């Protein structure tokens, strides 16, 4: 048996194209927001991490050293998590070009 393959309705195709364009816009906006959030987190985080690392070069009591080491470890963990957001930040247009 052969299936009859009817072309999609022109109105339906236009509706789907508009829907895709809308989603691409939303994804682009989300990517811009992610870029902004990354920037806003990374700037103070770099200062925090730098200060912790500078403190670790100084003579510190054991309790204070452990606390500063904890700050450093947690700051590095945040830095790594924020770096993973780069993947979310990929603009839709770049994805479309890669698919062509």
ABEGO torsion letter per residue (X at the ends): XBBBBBBBBAAAAAAAAAAAAAAAAAAAAAAAAAAAAAAAAAAAAAAAAAAAAAAAABBBBAAAAAAAAAAAAAAAAAAAAAAAAAAAABBAAAAAAAAX
